[in-house]
């Protein structure tokens, strides 16, 4: 949920290496939910059998989005100190999506984030990668569909190939890539609704291109918004062979919503963990935080509990106003609860956990 927060900080340096929702009579959310889940070989909620999704309470690799460019990296250590020297193992950043040069990655920025990652074997680098540009340009659906068609012809392959080569050369070959995040929404050009079939094929193509680079061990995280949004995220799922983690961005919205509703709503948290369990994949929460209900400590408590009792590869709080707790002073009660829950967290042991097991 990034609203124009990424702009190019500097010119790029020399390269290191050369089926939409059917129209007609509207269905209720529940009816659409059951129909789509059934079409994707998932039982509607309440039908048997249902997979086991809960785990004993455990520590999850965690971090926060504290800023995209390399000069924000020290904020990770500062926030960790604020949390009683907690082991913040996850660094989360994004590529700007203003033009294709952005998708290839800026050398210094990627290099310093990769250097941070290599400073501790238990750390993870999570990188948001747009699929199309301009990613926040209010591009109409018809143009998105045309861009997806061009992508499936290979017109944009070179940019993802350069990014993959650069990450490997810089020591970031095990980066977690949230490719086309929040694809079920309307905010980004890298969205699914204009042509789900083409979107899925394009995701598969990009993954194939990036996995072709020797030395890569990328993990690809499919991370929609929680809930129905503009299109059911199950219609966008590109296939088990090209997805390693099934993520979800989860903010406390809509206004007046309860955490139990966020769990049980169509395409909500329960559907996510069951969908993932049936595929033998972990879940993640690349973006989460407050949004529509003010200072909401109950959401914070329940969200952390949820992540610690499910097969969670990692989680990263969005830490700026109105969402966060360290860089934002609007949420003092939530900040206190988050600090109480996370202070001194040792994180997950190096070389263990679902995210490592999920890598291909």
Secondary structure as a PSIPRED ss2 file (coil, helix, strand):
# PSIPRED VFORMAT (PSIPRED V4.0)

   1 X C   1.000  0.000  0.000
   2 X C   1.000  0.000  0.000
   3 X C   1.000  0.000  0.000
   4 X C   1.000  0.000  0.000
   5 X C   1.000  0.000  0.000
   6 X C   1.000  0.000  0.000
   7 X C   1.000  0.000  0.000
   8 X C   1.000  0.000  0.000
   9 X C   1.000  0.000  0.000
  10 X C   1.000  0.000  0.000
  11 X C   1.000  0.000  0.000
  12 X C   1.000  0.000  0.000
  13 X C   1.000  0.000  0.000
  14 X C   1.000  0.000  0.000
  15 X C   1.000  0.000  0.000
  16 X C   1.000  0.000  0.000
  17 X C   1.000  0.000  0.000
  18 X C   1.000  0.000  0.000
  19 X C   1.000  0.000  0.000
  20 X C   1.000  0.000  0.000
  21 X C   1.000  0.000  0.000
  22 X C   1.000  0.000  0.000
  23 X C   1.000  0.000  0.000
  24 X C   1.000  0.000  0.000
  25 X C   1.000  0.000  0.000
  26 X C   1.000  0.000  0.000
  27 X C   1.000  0.000  0.000
  28 X C   1.000  0.000  0.000
  29 X H   0.000  1.000  0.000
  30 X H   0.000  1.000  0.000
  31 X H   0.000  1.000  0.000
  32 X H   0.000  1.000  0.000
  33 X H   0.000  1.000  0.000
  34 X H   0.000  1.000  0.000
  35 X H   0.000  1.000  0.000
  36 X H   0.000  1.000  0.000
  37 X H   0.000  1.000  0.000
  38 X H   0.000  1.000  0.000
  39 X H   0.000  1.000  0.000
  40 X C   1.000  0.000  0.000
  41 X C   1.000  0.000  0.000
  42 X C   1.000  0.000  0.000
  43 X C   1.000  0.000  0.000
  44 X C   1.000  0.000  0.000
  45 X C   1.000  0.000  0.000
  46 X C   1.000  0.000  0.000
  47 X C   1.000  0.000  0.000
  48 X C   1.000  0.000  0.000
  49 X C   1.000  0.000  0.000
  50 X C   1.000  0.000  0.000
  51 X C   1.000  0.000  0.000
  52 X C   1.000  0.000  0.000
  53 X C   1.000  0.000  0.000
  54 X E   0.000  0.000  1.000
  55 X C   1.000  0.000  0.000
  56 X C   1.000  0.000  0.000
  57 X C   1.000  0.000  0.000
  58 X C   1.000  0.000  0.000
  59 X C   1.000  0.000  0.000
  60 X C   1.000  0.000  0.000
  61 X C   1.000  0.000  0.000
  62 X E   0.000  0.000  1.000
  63 X E   0.000  0.000  1.000
  64 X E   0.000  0.000  1.000
  65 X E   0.000  0.000  1.000
  66 X C   1.000  0.000  0.000
  67 X C   1.000  0.000  0.000
  68 X C   1.000  0.000  0.000
  69 X C   1.000  0.000  0.000
  70 X H   0.000  1.000  0.000
  71 X H   0.000  1.000  0.000
  72 X H   0.000  1.000  0.000
  73 X C   1.000  0.000  0.000
  74 X H   0.000  1.000  0.000
  75 X H   0.000  1.000  0.000
  76 X H   0.000  1.000  0.000
  77 X H   0.000  1.000  0.000
  78 X H   0.000  1.000  0.000
  79 X H   0.000  1.000  0.000
  80 X H   0.000  1.000  0.000
  81 X H   0.000  1.000  0.000
  82 X H   0.000  1.000  0.000
  83 X C   1.000  0.000  0.000
  84 X C   1.000  0.000  0.000
  85 X C   1.000  0.000  0.000
  86 X C   1.000  0.000  0.000
  87 X C   1.000  0.000  0.000
  88 X C   1.000  0.000  0.000
  89 X C   1.000  0.000  0.000
  90 X E   0.000  0.000  1.000
  91 X E   0.000  0.000  1.000
  92 X E   0.000  0.000  1.000
  93 X E   0.000  0.000  1.000
  94 X E   0.000  0.000  1.000
  95 X C   1.000  0.000  0.000
  96 X C   1.000  0.000  0.000
  97 X C   1.000  0.000  0.000
  98 X C   1.000  0.000  0.000
  99 X C   1.000  0.000  0.000
 100 X H   0.000  1.000  0.000
 101 X H   0.000  1.000  0.000
 102 X H   0.000  1.000  0.000
 103 X H   0.000  1.000  0.000
 104 X C   1.000  0.000  0.000
 105 X C   1.000  0.000  0.000
 106 X C   1.000  0.000  0.000
 107 X H   0.000  1.000  0.000
 108 X H   0.000  1.000  0.000
 109 X H   0.000  1.000  0.000
 110 X H   0.000  1.000  0.000
 111 X H   0.000  1.000  0.000
 112 X H   0.000  1.000  0.000
 113 X H   0.000  1.000  0.000
 114 X H   0.000  1.000  0.000
 115 X H   0.000  1.000  0.000
 116 X H   0.000  1.000  0.000
 117 X H   0.000  1.000  0.000
 118 X H   0.000  1.000  0.000
 119 X C   1.000  0.000  0.000
 120 X C   1.000  0.000  0.000
 121 X C   1.000  0.000  0.000
 122 X C   1.000  0.000  0.000
 123 X C   1.000  0.000  0.000
 124 X E   0.000  0.000  1.000
 125 X E   0.000  0.000  1.000
 126 X E   0.000  0.000  1.000
 127 X E   0.000  0.000  1.000
 128 X E   0.000  0.000  1.000
 129 X E   0.000  0.000  1.000
 130 X C   1.000  0.000  0.000
 131 X C   1.000  0.000  0.000
 132 X C   1.000  0.000  0.000
 133 X C   1.000  0.000  0.000
 134 X C   1.000  0.000  0.000
 135 X C   1.000  0.000  0.000
 136 X C   1.000  0.000  0.000
 137 X C   1.000  0.000  0.000
 138 X C   1.000  0.000  0.000
 139 X C   1.000  0.000  0.000
 140 X C   1.000  0.000  0.000
 141 X H   0.000  1.000  0.000
 142 X H   0.000  1.000  0.000
 143 X H   0.000  1.000  0.000
 144 X H   0.000  1.000  0.000
 145 X H   0.000  1.000  0.000
 146 X H   0.000  1.000  0.000
 147 X H   0.000  1.000  0.000
 148 X H   0.000  1.000  0.000
 149 X H   0.000  1.000  0.000
 150 X H   0.000  1.000  0.000
 151 X H   0.000  1.000  0.000
 152 X H   0.000  1.000  0.000
 153 X C   1.000  0.000  0.000
 154 X C   1.000  0.000  0.000
 155 X C   1.000  0.000  0.000
 156 X C   1.000  0.000  0.000
 157 X H   0.000  1.000  0.000
 158 X H   0.000  1.000  0.000
 159 X H   0.000  1.000  0.000
 160 X H   0.000  1.000  0.000
 161 X H   0.000  1.000  0.000
 162 X H   0.000  1.000  0.000
 163 X H   0.000  1.000  0.000
 164 X H   0.000  1.000  0.000
 165 X H   0.000  1.000  0.000
 166 X H   0.000  1.000  0.000
 167 X H   0.000  1.000  0.000
 168 X H   0.000  1.000  0.000
 169 X H   0.000  1.000  0.000
 170 X C   1.000  0.000  0.000
 171 X C   1.000  0.000  0.000
 172 X C   1.000  0.000  0.000
 173 X C   1.000  0.000  0.000
 174 X C   1.000  0.000  0.000
 175 X C   1.000  0.000  0.000
 176 X E   0.000  0.000  1.000
 177 X E   0.000  0.000  1.000
 178 X E   0.000  0.000  1.000
 179 X E   0.000  0.000  1.000
 180 X C   1.000  0.000  0.000
 181 X C   1.000  0.000  0.000
 182 X C   1.000  0.000  0.000
 183 X C   1.000  0.000  0.000
 184 X C   1.000  0.000  0.000
 185 X C   1.000  0.000  0.000
 186 X C   1.000  0.000  0.000
 187 X C   1.000  0.000  0.000
 188 X C   1.000  0.000  0.000
 189 X C   1.000  0.000  0.000
 190 X C   1.000  0.000  0.000
 191 X C   1.000  0.000  0.000
 192 X C   1.000  0.000  0.000
 193 X C   1.000  0.000  0.000
 194 X C   1.000  0.000  0.000
 195 X C   1.000  0.000  0.000
 196 X H   0.000  1.000  0.000
 197 X H   0.000  1.000  0.000
 198 X H   0.000  1.000  0.000
 199 X H   0.000  1.000  0.000
 200 X H   0.000  1.000  0.000
 201 X H   0.000  1.000  0.000
 202 X H   0.000  1.000  0.000
 203 X H   0.000  1.000  0.000
 204 X H   0.000  1.000  0.000
 205 X H   0.000  1.000  0.000
 206 X H   0.000  1.000  0.000
 207 X H   0.000  1.000  0.000
 208 X H   0.000  1.000  0.000
 209 X H   0.000  1.000  0.000
 210 X H   0.000  1.000  0.000
 211 X H   0.000  1.000  0.000
 212 X C   1.000  0.000  0.000
 213 X C   1.000  0.000  0.000
 214 X C   1.000  0.000  0.000
 215 X C   1.000  0.000  0.000
 216 X C   1.000  0.000  0.000
 217 X C   1.000  0.000  0.000
 218 X C   1.000  0.000  0.000
 219 X E   0.000  0.000  1.000
 220 X E   0.000  0.000  1.000
 221 X E   0.000  0.000  1.000
 222 X E   0.000  0.000  1.000
 223 X E   0.000  0.000  1.000
 224 X E   0.000  0.000  1.000
 225 X E   0.000  0.000  1.000
 226 X C   1.000  0.000  0.000
 227 X C   1.000  0.000  0.000
 228 X C   1.000  0.000  0.000
 229 X C   1.000  0.000  0.000
 230 X C   1.000  0.000  0.000
 231 X C   1.000  0.000  0.000
 232 X C   1.000  0.000  0.000
 233 X H   0.000  1.000  0.000
 234 X H   0.000  1.000  0.000
 235 X H   0.000  1.000  0.000
 236 X H   0.000  1.000  0.000
 237 X C   1.000  0.000  0.000
 238 X C   1.000  0.000  0.000
 239 X C   1.000  0.000  0.000
 240 X H   0.000  1.000  0.000
 241 X H   0.000  1.000  0.000
 242 X H   0.000  1.000  0.000
 243 X C   1.000  0.000  0.000
 244 X C   1.000  0.000  0.000
 245 X E   0.000  0.000  1.000
 246 X E   0.000  0.000  1.000
 247 X E   0.000  0.000  1.000
 248 X E   0.000  0.000  1.000
 249 X E   0.000  0.000  1.000
 250 X E   0.000  0.000  1.000
 251 X E   0.000  0.000  1.000
 252 X C   1.000  0.000  0.000
 253 X C   1.000  0.000  0.000
 254 X C   1.000  0.000  0.000
 255 X C   1.000  0.000  0.000
 256 X C   1.000  0.000  0.000
 257 X C   1.000  0.000  0.000
 258 X C   1.000  0.000  0.000
 259 X H   0.000  1.000  0.000
 260 X H   0.000  1.000  0.000
 261 X H   0.000  1.000  0.000
 262 X H   0.000  1.000  0.000
 263 X H   0.000  1.000  0.000
 264 X H   0.000  1.000  0.000
 265 X C   1.000  0.000  0.000
 266 X C   1.000  0.000  0.000
 267 X C   1.000  0.000  0.000
 268 X C   1.000  0.000  0.000
 269 X H   0.000  1.000  0.000
 270 X H   0.000  1.000  0.000
 271 X H   0.000  1.000  0.000
 272 X H   0.000  1.000  0.000
 273 X H   0.000  1.000  0.000
 274 X H   0.000  1.000  0.000
 275 X H   0.000  1.000  0.000
 276 X H   0.000  1.000  0.000
 277 X H   0.000  1.000  0.000
 278 X C   1.000  0.000  0.000
 279 X C   1.000  0.000  0.000
 280 X C   1.000  0.000  0.000
 281 X C   1.000  0.000  0.000
 282 X E   0.000  0.000  1.000
 283 X E   0.000  0.000  1.000
 284 X E   0.000  0.000  1.000
 285 X E   0.000  0.000  1.000
 286 X E   0.000  0.000  1.000
 287 X E   0.000  0.000  1.000
 288 X E   0.000  0.000  1.000
 289 X E   0.000  0.000  1.000
 290 X C   1.000  0.000  0.000
 291 X C   1.000  0.000  0.000
 292 X C   1.000  0.000  0.000
 293 X C   1.000  0.000  0.000
 294 X C   1.000  0.000  0.000
 295 X C   1.000  0.000  0.000
 296 X C   1.000  0.000  0.000
 297 X H   0.000  1.000  0.000
 298 X H   0.000  1.000  0.000
 299 X H   0.000  1.000  0.000
 300 X H   0.000  1.000  0.000
 301 X H   0.000  1.000  0.000
 302 X H   0.000  1.000  0.000
 303 X H   0.000  1.000  0.000
 304 X H   0.000  1.000  0.000
 305 X H   0.000  1.000  0.000
 306 X H   0.000  1.000  0.000
 307 X H   0.000  1.000  0.000
 308 X H   0.000  1.000  0.000
 309 X C   1.000  0.000  0.000
 310 X E   0.000  0.000  1.000
 311 X C   1.000  0.000  0.000
 312 X E   0.000  0.000  1.000
 313 X E   0.000  0.000  1.000
 314 X E   0.000  0.000  1.000
 315 X E   0.000  0.000  1.000
 316 X E   0.000  0.000  1.000
 317 X E   0.000  0.000  1.000
 318 X E   0.000  0.000  1.000
 319 X C   1.000  0.000  0.000
 320 X C   1.000  0.000  0.000
 321 X C   1.000  0.000  0.000
 322 X C   1.000  0.000  0.000
 323 X C   1.000  0.000  0.000
 324 X C   1.000  0.000  0.000
 325 X C   1.000  0.000  0.000
 326 X C   1.000  0.000  0.000
 327 X C   1.000  0.000  0.000
 328 X C   1.000  0.000  0.000
 329 X C   1.000  0.000  0.000
 330 X C   1.000  0.000  0.000
 331 X C   1.000  0.000  0.000
 332 X H   0.000  1.000  0.000
 333 X H   0.000  1.000  0.000
 334 X H   0.000  1.000  0.000
 335 X H   0.000  1.000  0.000
 336 X H   0.000  1.000  0.000
 337 X H   0.000  1.000  0.000
 338 X H   0.000  1.000  0.000
 339 X H   0.000  1.000  0.000
 340 X H   0.000  1.000  0.000
 341 X H   0.000  1.000  0.000
 342 X H   0.000  1.000  0.000
 343 X C   1.000  0.000  0.000
 344 X C   1.000  0.000  0.000
 345 X C   1.000  0.000  0.000
 346 X C   1.000  0.000  0.000
 347 X C   1.000  0.000  0.000
 348 X C   1.000  0.000  0.000
 349 X C   1.000  0.000  0.000
 350 X C   1.000  0.000  0.000
 351 X C   1.000  0.000  0.000
 352 X C   1.000  0.000  0.000
 353 X C   1.000  0.000  0.000
 354 X H   0.000  1.000  0.000
 355 X H   0.000  1.000  0.000
 356 X H   0.000  1.000  0.000
 357 X H   0.000  1.000  0.000
 358 X H   0.000  1.000  0.000
 359 X C   1.000  0.000  0.000
 360 X C   1.000  0.000  0.000
